[in-house]
Amino acid sequence: MRSRTISAIALLAITLLLITAGCTQPSGTTNTSTSAAPLKELRIGYQPSTHQMAAITAIDKGWFKDDLAPLGVVNVSDKVFTSGPPEMQAMMAGELDVAYVGAAPVLTALATGLDAKIIAGVNTQGSDLVVRNDLDYKGPQSLSGLTIATFLPGSIQDTILRDWLQKNNLTPDKDVFIKGMSPGDAVTAITAGKVDAVFLPTPSPSTITNQGKGKIVVRSGEMYPNHTCCVLVVSGKLIREHPEIVRQIIATNDKAVAWNAANLDDAAVIYSTKTGAKLADVTASLKEWDGSWASDPNIIVAPVLDYATMEYNLGYIKKPLTKDEIFDLTFYTKN
């Protein structure tokens, strides 16, 4: 009788152990709820480009704050960056939870230890090569000996421009000189005649052409058809501890994309007011650009992995990153 009792106790102990093991997930698992403390403040970074109008609209209308309030978020703060590299530096320093940013600087940051993942797309294409009006552009070779201002090294524009030049048998910084600048400084430089051309995201090209200081000669979609530009990145901590917030961030972003598309003129006013850009330039850029807003991260995997190879070849990262090192595709649900 005593041995049966011991056996029963042992069986019960084993059963409880198996149940516990079945309910416990590895510490590295992503997209899982935890007992983490509620997140009171969400910090979002973005850049003043029409590529990221969804962020600007959602922030202006208070949608992030309203949509995340039921999940415990009390405040949503935002910070503007001139380009992707400094934005990624801020994220590496733990100053941002969410970033609207070009895919290329994300790769550089991930390769140097950033704990984050791309969870959704933001836009494709949408940058232009603008040359001075007095220059006779007849193809890439006519850029030889000229100076082009673009975003800082490691940015999406810098990466695409350098790759395109190389594919056209031009060596960056030897045949064509590239200067890394903020968009405002680059616009000032070409309007003052201090550089020969710029390669910038919208609406900056329209700002230059509307001033009669340059002409668009190549769109980024011609350099790299259907290329990814900006992406939505969240910290690894947010993914691990607050997956429900991550899902809502994507949903709010999609709401803003849909609203912008249906209310383009009103969206342009919001953007102009928020960034200080001239409304005429913003409106013109939305009519002229070759870009589009897109959220599905599954369609940007191949271009982003291509960027990883480009960045490796340019010496910006020490090894190409893998899909799993870059993306968390588990949050996005196609509508």
QUIRA-V611016 format. One record per pair of residues at least 6 apart in sequence whose ideal C-beta (glycine too) atoms are under 7 Angstrom apart, sorted by sequence separation. I is the first residue (numbers start at 1). GAP is how many residues later the second one is. D is the distance in Angstrom with one decimal. If there is no record, write none. Layout:
i:I gap:GAP d:D
i:I gap:GAP d:D
This chain:
i:46 gap:6 d:4.9
i:58 gap:6 d:5.3
i:81 gap:6 d:3.9
i:90 gap:6 d:5.4
i:110 gap:6 d:7.0
i:131 gap:6 d:5.3
i:136 gap:6 d:6.8
i:151 gap:6 d:4.4
i:152 gap:6 d:6.5
i:166 gap:6 d:7.0
i:170 gap:6 d:5.3
i:172 gap:6 d:5.4
i:189 gap:6 d:4.5
i:208 gap:6 d:4.3
i:209 gap:6 d:6.4
i:271 gap:6 d:6.7
i:272 gap:6 d:6.9
i:311 gap:6 d:4.8
i:25 gap:7 d:5.7
i:150 gap:7 d:4.6
i:151 gap:7 d:5.5
i:165 gap:7 d:5.3
i:190 gap:7 d:6.9
i:209 gap:7 d:6.3
i:220 gap:7 d:6.5
i:238 gap:7 d:6.4
i:239 gap:7 d:5.9
i:260 gap:7 d:4.1
i:272 gap:7 d:4.3
i:312 gap:7 d:6.4
i:68 gap:8 d:6.8
i:91 gap:8 d:5.5
i:150 gap:8 d:5.5
i:181 gap:8 d:6.6
i:190 gap:8 d:5.0
i:238 gap:8 d:5.9
i:312 gap:8 d:4.8
i:46 gap:9 d:4.3
i:46 gap:10 d:6.9
i:162 gap:10 d:4.6
i:198 gap:10 d:7.0
i:269 gap:10 d:6.5
i:272 gap:10 d:5.1
i:44 gap:11 d:6.7
i:65 gap:11 d:4.4
i:150 gap:11 d:5.5
i:165 gap:11 d:5.6
i:205 gap:11 d:5.5
i:268 gap:11 d:6.3
i:271 gap:11 d:5.4
i:309 gap:11 d:5.2
i:64 gap:12 d:4.5
i:87 gap:12 d:5.7
i:106 gap:12 d:6.3
i:186 gap:12 d:4.7
i:234 gap:12 d:5.5
i:308 gap:12 d:4.5
i:88 gap:13 d:6.6
i:148 gap:13 d:6.8
i:308 gap:13 d:4.7
i:87 gap:14 d:5.1
i:186 gap:14 d:5.9
i:268 gap:14 d:4.6
i:44 gap:15 d:7.0
i:234 gap:15 d:6.8
i:268 gap:15 d:5.0
i:162 gap:16 d:7.0
i:179 gap:16 d:6.4
i:84 gap:17 d:4.6
i:88 gap:17 d:4.7
i:92 gap:17 d:5.8
i:161 gap:17 d:6.8
i:183 gap:17 d:5.4
i:187 gap:17 d:5.5
i:191 gap:17 d:6.7
i:84 gap:18 d:4.3
i:88 gap:18 d:6.5
i:91 gap:18 d:6.7
i:190 gap:18 d:6.0
i:268 gap:18 d:6.2
i:305 gap:18 d:6.4
i:59 gap:19 d:5.1
i:44 gap:20 d:6.9
i:84 gap:20 d:6.9
i:85 gap:20 d:5.0
i:88 gap:20 d:6.8
i:187 gap:20 d:5.7
i:191 gap:20 d:6.0
i:84 gap:21 d:3.3
i:88 gap:21 d:3.9
i:183 gap:21 d:4.9
i:187 gap:21 d:5.9
i:232 gap:21 d:6.3
i:42 gap:22 d:6.8
i:92 gap:22 d:5.1
i:100 gap:22 d:5.7
i:158 gap:22 d:6.6
i:191 gap:22 d:4.3
i:264 gap:22 d:6.0
i:301 gap:22 d:6.1
i:304 gap:22 d:6.1
i:91 gap:23 d:6.3
i:190 gap:23 d:6.1
i:190 gap:24 d:5.7
i:91 gap:25 d:6.4
i:140 gap:25 d:6.9
i:42 gap:26 d:6.3
i:88 gap:26 d:6.7
i:144 gap:26 d:6.4
i:301 gap:26 d:6.5
i:143 gap:27 d:6.7
i:153 gap:27 d:5.5
i:140 gap:28 d:3.8
i:148 gap:28 d:6.2
i:150 gap:28 d:6.3
i:152 gap:28 d:4.0
i:151 gap:29 d:6.5
i:127 gap:30 d:5.5
i:140 gap:30 d:6.2
i:146 gap:30 d:6.1
i:147 gap:30 d:4.4
i:148 gap:30 d:5.5
i:149 gap:30 d:4.7
i:150 gap:30 d:6.8
i:297 gap:30 d:6.2
i:42 gap:31 d:5.3
i:144 gap:31 d:5.1
i:298 gap:31 d:6.3
i:44 gap:32 d:6.6
i:46 gap:32 d:6.6
i:48 gap:32 d:6.0
i:144 gap:32 d:6.5
i:147 gap:32 d:6.2
i:149 gap:32 d:4.8
i:297 gap:32 d:5.5
i:39 gap:33 d:6.3
i:40 gap:33 d:6.7
i:41 gap:33 d:6.6
i:47 gap:33 d:6.9
i:143 gap:33 d:5.1
i:38 gap:34 d:3.7
i:39 gap:34 d:5.9
i:40 gap:34 d:4.8
i:41 gap:34 d:4.6
i:42 gap:34 d:4.9
i:43 gap:34 d:5.2
i:44 gap:34 d:4.7
i:45 gap:34 d:5.2
i:46 gap:34 d:6.5
i:47 gap:34 d:5.4
i:40 gap:35 d:6.8
i:47 gap:35 d:6.9
i:297 gap:35 d:5.3
i:41 gap:36 d:6.3
i:45 gap:36 d:5.8
i:47 gap:36 d:6.5
i:150 gap:36 d:6.9
i:257 gap:36 d:4.8
i:296 gap:36 d:6.4
i:149 gap:37 d:3.9
i:295 gap:37 d:6.9
i:161 gap:38 d:4.9
i:257 gap:38 d:6.4
i:296 gap:38 d:6.1
i:47 gap:40 d:6.9
i:149 gap:40 d:5.2
i:149 gap:41 d:6.7
i:254 gap:41 d:5.5
i:45 gap:42 d:4.9
i:157 gap:42 d:5.3
i:253 gap:42 d:6.5
i:157 gap:43 d:6.6
i:157 gap:44 d:6.7
i:45 gap:45 d:6.2
i:55 gap:45 d:4.6
i:250 gap:45 d:6.9
i:45 gap:46 d:6.8
i:108 gap:46 d:4.6
i:149 gap:46 d:4.5
i:148 gap:47 d:6.7
i:52 gap:48 d:4.4
i:147 gap:48 d:4.8
i:148 gap:48 d:6.7
i:150 gap:48 d:6.6
i:105 gap:49 d:5.3
i:147 gap:49 d:5.2
i:148 gap:49 d:4.5
i:149 gap:49 d:4.7
i:150 gap:49 d:4.2
i:104 gap:50 d:6.2
i:105 gap:50 d:5.7
i:146 gap:50 d:3.9
i:148 gap:50 d:6.6
i:150 gap:50 d:6.6
i:45 gap:51 d:4.5
i:104 gap:51 d:6.0
i:146 gap:51 d:6.1
i:148 gap:51 d:5.9
i:43 gap:52 d:6.7
i:104 gap:52 d:4.4
i:43 gap:53 d:5.1
i:47 gap:53 d:6.9
i:102 gap:53 d:5.8
i:103 gap:53 d:6.1
i:43 gap:54 d:4.9
i:44 gap:54 d:4.6
i:45 gap:54 d:4.5
i:46 gap:54 d:4.1
i:102 gap:54 d:3.3
i:42 gap:55 d:5.4
i:45 gap:55 d:6.9
i:104 gap:55 d:4.4
i:42 gap:56 d:6.6
i:132 gap:58 d:6.6
i:164 gap:59 d:4.2
i:130 gap:60 d:6.8
i:160 gap:60 d:6.0
i:132 gap:61 d:7.0
i:135 gap:61 d:6.3
i:229 gap:62 d:6.9
i:160 gap:63 d:5.7
i:132 gap:64 d:5.8
i:160 gap:64 d:5.6
i:131 gap:65 d:6.4
i:132 gap:65 d:6.9
i:131 gap:66 d:4.3
i:85 gap:67 d:4.8
i:130 gap:67 d:6.2
i:160 gap:67 d:6.6
i:54 gap:68 d:6.9
i:83 gap:68 d:4.4
i:129 gap:68 d:6.2
i:130 gap:68 d:5.2
i:83 gap:69 d:5.3
i:85 gap:69 d:5.1
i:221 gap:69 d:4.3
i:231 gap:69 d:6.9
i:52 gap:70 d:6.2
i:85 gap:70 d:6.0
i:129 gap:70 d:4.8
i:210 gap:70 d:6.4
i:51 gap:71 d:6.5
i:84 gap:71 d:4.9
i:207 gap:71 d:7.0
i:210 gap:71 d:5.5
i:219 gap:71 d:4.5
i:51 gap:72 d:4.4
i:83 gap:72 d:5.2
i:84 gap:72 d:6.6
i:127 gap:72 d:6.3
i:128 gap:72 d:6.9
i:228 gap:72 d:4.2
i:127 gap:73 d:6.2
i:156 gap:73 d:5.5
i:127 gap:74 d:4.6
i:203 gap:74 d:5.8
i:207 gap:74 d:4.5
i:210 gap:74 d:6.3
i:51 gap:75 d:5.3
i:126 gap:75 d:5.7
i:130 gap:75 d:5.0
i:206 gap:75 d:4.7
i:228 gap:75 d:4.2
i:126 gap:76 d:5.3
i:227 gap:76 d:5.3
i:228 gap:76 d:5.6
i:128 gap:77 d:3.9
i:130 gap:78 d:5.2
i:203 gap:78 d:5.0
i:206 gap:78 d:4.3
i:130 gap:79 d:6.9
i:203 gap:79 d:5.0
i:206 gap:79 d:4.0
i:137 gap:80 d:4.3
i:205 gap:80 d:6.9
i:133 gap:81 d:6.2
i:250 gap:81 d:5.9
i:132 gap:82 d:5.7
i:133 gap:82 d:5.8
i:203 gap:82 d:3.5
i:206 gap:82 d:6.1
i:250 gap:82 d:6.0
i:131 gap:83 d:6.1
i:202 gap:83 d:4.0
i:130 gap:84 d:4.2
i:131 gap:84 d:6.3
i:247 gap:84 d:5.4
i:130 gap:85 d:6.6
i:246 gap:85 d:5.2
i:130 gap:86 d:5.4
i:131 gap:86 d:5.4
i:202 gap:87 d:4.5
i:128 gap:88 d:4.7
i:129 gap:88 d:5.6
i:129 gap:89 d:4.2
i:202 gap:89 d:6.8
i:239 gap:89 d:6.0
i:128 gap:91 d:5.4
i:128 gap:92 d:6.8
i:127 gap:93 d:4.0
i:126 gap:94 d:6.6
i:125 gap:95 d:5.3
i:125 gap:96 d:4.1
i:83 gap:99 d:6.4
i:82 gap:100 d:3.8
i:82 gap:101 d:6.6
i:124 gap:102 d:6.0
i:125 gap:102 d:6.1
i:127 gap:102 d:6.9
i:124 gap:103 d:6.4
i:126 gap:103 d:5.7
i:124 gap:104 d:5.8
i:125 gap:104 d:6.4
i:124 gap:105 d:6.0
i:123 gap:106 d:5.2
i:121 gap:107 d:6.5
i:123 gap:107 d:5.0
i:122 gap:108 d:3.8
i:122 gap:109 d:5.5
i:121 gap:110 d:5.7
i:122 gap:110 d:5.5
i:120 gap:112 d:4.2
i:118 gap:113 d:4.7
i:119 gap:113 d:5.7
i:118 gap:114 d:6.9
i:118 gap:115 d:5.5
i:119 gap:115 d:5.5
i:117 gap:116 d:6.9
i:116 gap:117 d:5.2
i:117 gap:117 d:6.7
i:116 gap:118 d:6.4
i:116 gap:119 d:5.1
i:117 gap:119 d:6.7
i:115 gap:120 d:6.3
i:116 gap:120 d:5.7
i:115 gap:121 d:3.8
i:115 gap:122 d:6.8
i:117 gap:122 d:6.2
i:103 gap:125 d:5.1
i:106 gap:125 d:6.4
i:102 gap:127 d:6.0
i:106 gap:127 d:5.6
i:119 gap:127 d:6.2
i:102 gap:128 d:5.5
i:103 gap:128 d:4.8
i:101 gap:129 d:6.3
i:100 gap:130 d:5.9
i:101 gap:130 d:6.7
i:120 gap:130 d:5.2
i:119 gap:131 d:6.5
i:100 gap:132 d:6.2
i:101 gap:132 d:6.0
i:120 gap:133 d:6.7
i:99 gap:134 d:4.5
i:98 gap:136 d:5.3
i:97 gap:137 d:6.5
i:97 gap:138 d:5.3
i:97 gap:141 d:5.3
i:163 gap:147 d:5.0
i:159 gap:148 d:6.2
i:51 gap:150 d:5.4
i:51 gap:151 d:6.9
i:98 gap:151 d:6.2
i:159 gap:151 d:5.5
i:49 gap:152 d:4.5
i:50 gap:152 d:4.6
i:159 gap:152 d:6.3
i:162 gap:152 d:6.0
i:49 gap:153 d:6.6
i:50 gap:153 d:5.3
i:159 gap:155 d:6.8
i:154 gap:162 d:5.2
i:126 gap:163 d:5.0
i:126 gap:164 d:6.5
i:125 gap:165 d:4.9
i:126 gap:165 d:2.6
i:125 gap:166 d:4.3
i:124 gap:167 d:6.1
i:123 gap:168 d:5.4
i:124 gap:168 d:5.5
i:123 gap:169 d:6.5
i:123 gap:170 d:5.1
i:124 gap:170 d:5.6
i:122 gap:171 d:7.0
i:123 gap:171 d:6.4
i:73 gap:172 d:6.8
i:71 gap:173 d:5.7
i:121 gap:173 d:4.9
i:71 gap:174 d:5.4
i:121 gap:174 d:5.4
i:120 gap:175 d:4.9
i:121 gap:175 d:6.1
i:121 gap:176 d:5.4
i:68 gap:177 d:6.2
i:71 gap:177 d:6.3
i:120 gap:177 d:5.1
i:51 gap:178 d:5.7
i:52 gap:178 d:5.8
i:119 gap:178 d:6.5
i:121 gap:178 d:7.0
i:51 gap:179 d:4.7
i:118 gap:179 d:6.2
i:121 gap:179 d:4.7
i:68 gap:180 d:5.8
i:67 gap:181 d:5.5
i:67 gap:185 d:4.7
i:118 gap:186 d:7.0
i:64 gap:188 d:5.5
i:63 gap:189 d:5.2
i:63 gap:192 d:6.4
i:63 gap:193 d:6.5
i:58 gap:194 d:5.5
i:58 gap:195 d:6.6
i:58 gap:198 d:4.1
i:54 gap:199 d:5.2
i:57 gap:199 d:4.5
i:107 gap:200 d:6.0
i:103 gap:201 d:5.0
i:107 gap:201 d:5.4
i:54 gap:202 d:4.0
i:57 gap:202 d:6.3
i:39 gap:203 d:5.3
i:54 gap:203 d:4.8
i:57 gap:203 d:5.6
i:104 gap:203 d:5.3
i:108 gap:203 d:6.5
i:103 gap:204 d:5.6
i:107 gap:204 d:5.4
i:36 gap:205 d:3.6
i:34 gap:206 d:6.6
i:36 gap:206 d:6.7
i:39 gap:206 d:6.2
i:54 gap:206 d:6.3
i:111 gap:206 d:3.9
i:34 gap:207 d:5.2
i:53 gap:207 d:5.3
i:104 gap:207 d:6.3
i:111 gap:207 d:6.6
i:31 gap:208 d:6.5
i:108 gap:208 d:5.4
i:118 gap:208 d:5.8
i:30 gap:209 d:5.1
i:108 gap:209 d:6.0
i:118 gap:209 d:5.1
i:119 gap:209 d:5.5
i:30 gap:210 d:6.2
i:33 gap:210 d:6.1
i:57 gap:210 d:5.8
i:60 gap:210 d:5.0
i:107 gap:210 d:6.2
i:111 gap:210 d:6.1
i:117 gap:210 d:6.0
i:32 gap:211 d:6.4
i:33 gap:211 d:7.0
i:110 gap:211 d:6.0
i:117 gap:211 d:3.9
i:31 gap:212 d:4.9
i:119 gap:212 d:5.0
i:120 gap:212 d:5.4
i:57 gap:213 d:5.6
i:119 gap:213 d:6.6
i:53 gap:214 d:5.9
i:56 gap:214 d:6.4
i:60 gap:214 d:5.8
i:107 gap:214 d:6.0
i:56 gap:215 d:5.5
i:110 gap:215 d:6.3
i:110 gap:216 d:6.3
i:53 gap:218 d:5.6
i:56 gap:218 d:5.2
i:107 gap:219 d:6.9
i:50 gap:221 d:6.5
i:48 gap:227 d:4.2
i:50 gap:232 d:6.6
i:50 gap:235 d:5.6
i:50 gap:236 d:6.2
i:54 gap:239 d:6.4
i:51 gap:240 d:6.6
i:31 gap:297 d:6.8
i:30 gap:298 d:5.7
i:31 gap:299 d:4.6
i:30 gap:300 d:7.0
i:31 gap:300 d:6.4
